[in-house]
């Protein structure tokens, strides 16, 4: 004789299974049908943010503001300046990170100075900053900055380091002026 508890357990399982919902609640279905819109979603399919990632602009400068962005773009620097390159990008690619790099070079033969890069997820407009400093001052002359996206040069900026005017080694004292004393009367 079979134990009498088996039909009772089987009946309980069927009853519990019948009480569970096989489809989500109406609010849950609505949430699945309309995914949340990201805050940096493109305005339209033709906006620059919706296309493939690209370098939109490159600005150079010597000073940063409180938000660590270029205060004033410039193309001429002094030998003691730290030179900053603000690389502005746009586009959208959630599938992978992209490598944004820079190559700094000097002179007519493009003597390499520094090359560096960063891996970034490009999911809309943004900016990244590269900086370079020479502790012993930059030699005066022409320089080149190449900006790369995934290993391909996409922008180039030329800039100059201009020698400072030499400071005088000695300053001649002005000629002495003798003032009449207050006690002397004419």
C-alpha positions as CSV (number, residue, x, y, z in Angstrom):
1,X,0.0,0.0,0.0
2,X,1.3,3.4,-1.0
3,X,1.9,6.0,1.6
4,X,-1.1,8.3,1.9
5,X,1.0,11.5,2.0
6,X,2.1,11.4,-1.6
7,X,-1.3,12.4,-3.2
8,X,-1.6,15.1,-0.6
9,X,1.8,16.6,-1.4
10,X,1.2,16.3,-5.1
11,X,-2.1,18.2,-4.7
12,X,-0.4,20.9,-2.7
13,X,2.2,21.4,-5.3
14,X,-0.4,21.7,-8.1
15,X,-2.3,24.2,-6.0
16,X,0.8,26.4,-5.3
17,X,1.8,26.3,-8.9
18,X,-1.7,27.4,-9.9
19,X,-1.5,30.4,-7.6
20,X,1.7,31.8,-9.0
21,X,1.5,34.3,-11.8
22,X,3.1,33.1,-15.1
23,X,3.1,36.6,-16.5
24,X,4.4,39.7,-14.8
25,X,2.1,42.3,-13.4
26,X,0.8,45.0,-15.8
27,X,3.2,47.6,-14.3
28,X,6.2,45.2,-14.8
29,X,5.2,44.5,-18.4
30,X,5.1,48.3,-19.1
31,X,8.5,48.7,-17.6
32,X,9.9,45.9,-19.8
33,X,8.3,47.4,-22.9
34,X,9.7,50.9,-22.4
35,X,13.3,50.7,-21.2
36,X,14.6,53.7,-19.2
37,X,16.0,56.5,-21.3
38,X,19.7,57.3,-20.3
39,X,20.4,60.9,-19.3
40,X,23.0,61.3,-22.0
41,X,20.8,59.8,-24.7
42,X,21.0,61.5,-28.1
43,X,18.3,64.0,-29.0
44,X,17.7,62.5,-32.4
45,X,19.2,59.8,-34.5
46,X,21.0,62.4,-36.6
47,X,22.7,64.2,-33.7
48,X,26.5,63.9,-33.4
49,X,26.1,62.1,-30.1
50,X,24.4,59.1,-31.8
51,X,27.1,58.4,-34.5
52,X,30.3,56.6,-34.1
53,X,32.8,58.0,-31.7
54,X,35.0,60.9,-33.0
55,X,37.3,63.6,-31.9
56,X,35.3,66.9,-32.2
57,X,37.9,69.4,-31.2
58,X,41.3,69.9,-29.6
59,X,42.3,73.0,-27.6
60,X,45.6,73.8,-26.1
61,X,46.3,76.1,-23.1
62,X,48.6,76.8,-20.2
63,X,46.1,77.4,-17.4
64,X,43.2,75.5,-15.9
65,X,40.1,76.9,-14.2
66,X,38.6,75.6,-10.9
67,X,36.8,72.8,-12.9
68,X,40.2,71.6,-14.3
69,X,39.2,72.8,-17.8
70,X,41.2,75.1,-20.0
71,X,40.9,78.7,-18.9
72,X,42.1,80.3,-22.2
73,X,42.9,78.4,-25.4
74,X,46.3,79.5,-26.9
75,X,48.9,78.4,-29.4
76,X,52.0,80.2,-28.1
77,X,53.6,79.2,-24.8
78,X,56.6,80.3,-22.6
79,X,59.4,77.8,-21.9
80,X,58.2,77.3,-18.2
81,X,54.6,76.6,-19.1
82,X,52.8,73.4,-18.5
83,X,50.9,72.7,-21.7
84,X,47.4,71.2,-21.5
85,X,45.5,69.6,-24.4
86,X,41.7,69.3,-24.0
87,X,40.4,66.6,-26.3
88,X,36.7,66.9,-26.9
89,X,34.9,63.8,-28.2
90,X,31.4,62.8,-29.1
91,X,29.5,59.8,-30.4
92,X,28.1,56.7,-28.8
93,X,29.5,53.2,-28.5
94,X,28.5,51.1,-25.6
95,X,30.0,48.0,-27.1
96,X,33.6,48.7,-26.1
97,X,36.1,51.3,-24.7
98,X,38.1,53.4,-27.1
99,X,41.7,54.5,-26.9
100,X,42.3,58.3,-27.1
101,X,46.0,59.1,-27.3
102,X,48.3,62.0,-27.9
103,X,51.8,62.3,-29.4
104,X,53.8,65.4,-28.6
105,X,56.8,66.2,-30.8
106,X,59.3,69.0,-31.3
107,X,61.0,70.7,-34.3
108,X,61.0,70.2,-38.0
109,X,62.0,66.5,-37.7
110,X,59.2,65.8,-35.2
111,X,61.5,64.6,-32.5
112,X,59.3,62.6,-30.1
113,X,58.7,64.2,-26.7
114,X,55.9,62.1,-25.1
115,X,53.2,59.7,-26.2
116,X,50.3,58.6,-23.9
117,X,46.8,57.3,-24.1
118,X,43.6,56.6,-22.1
119,X,40.9,54.0,-22.5
120,X,37.5,55.7,-22.4
121,X,33.9,54.5,-22.8
122,X,32.4,57.0,-25.2
123,X,28.7,57.3,-24.5
124,X,28.1,60.9,-25.5
125,X,29.9,64.2,-25.6
126,X,32.9,64.5,-23.2
127,X,36.4,65.8,-22.7
128,X,39.6,64.4,-21.5
129,X,42.8,66.3,-20.6
130,X,46.4,65.5,-21.3
131,X,49.2,67.6,-19.8
132,X,52.9,67.9,-20.3
133,X,55.6,69.8,-18.4
134,X,59.4,70.2,-18.8
135,X,61.1,70.8,-15.5
136,X,64.1,72.4,-17.3
137,X,62.0,74.6,-19.6
138,X,60.9,73.9,-23.1
139,X,63.4,74.7,-25.9
140,X,62.0,77.6,-28.0
141,X,60.6,76.4,-31.4
142,X,57.7,74.7,-33.1
143,X,55.9,71.7,-31.6
144,X,53.2,69.3,-32.9
145,X,50.4,67.5,-31.0
146,X,48.8,64.6,-32.8
147,X,45.5,63.2,-31.4
148,X,44.7,59.5,-32.0
149,X,41.5,57.6,-31.8
150,X,42.0,53.9,-31.6
151,X,45.5,54.2,-33.0
152,X,44.6,56.5,-36.0
153,X,45.7,60.1,-36.1
154,X,42.5,62.2,-36.4
155,X,43.6,65.7,-35.4
156,X,46.9,67.7,-35.4
157,X,47.7,70.9,-33.6
158,X,50.8,73.0,-34.2
159,X,52.0,75.4,-31.4
160,X,55.1,77.4,-30.5
161,X,57.2,77.9,-27.5
162,X,58.6,81.4,-27.6
163,X,61.7,82.4,-25.8
164,X,61.4,84.9,-23.0
165,X,62.9,88.3,-23.5
166,X,66.1,88.3,-21.6
167,X,66.1,90.2,-18.3
168,X,68.7,92.9,-17.9
169,X,71.6,91.6,-15.8
170,X,72.0,94.9,-14.0
171,X,69.8,97.9,-13.7
172,X,71.5,101.3,-13.7
173,X,70.5,103.4,-10.7
174,X,68.6,106.6,-11.6
175,X,70.6,109.8,-11.3
176,X,70.6,111.3,-7.8
177,X,68.3,114.3,-7.4
178,X,69.2,116.8,-4.7
179,X,66.2,118.5,-3.1
180,X,66.5,121.8,-1.3
181,X,66.2,121.4,2.4
182,X,63.3,123.1,4.2
183,X,65.6,125.1,6.4
184,X,67.4,126.8,3.6
185,X,65.8,130.1,2.5
186,X,66.4,131.7,-0.9
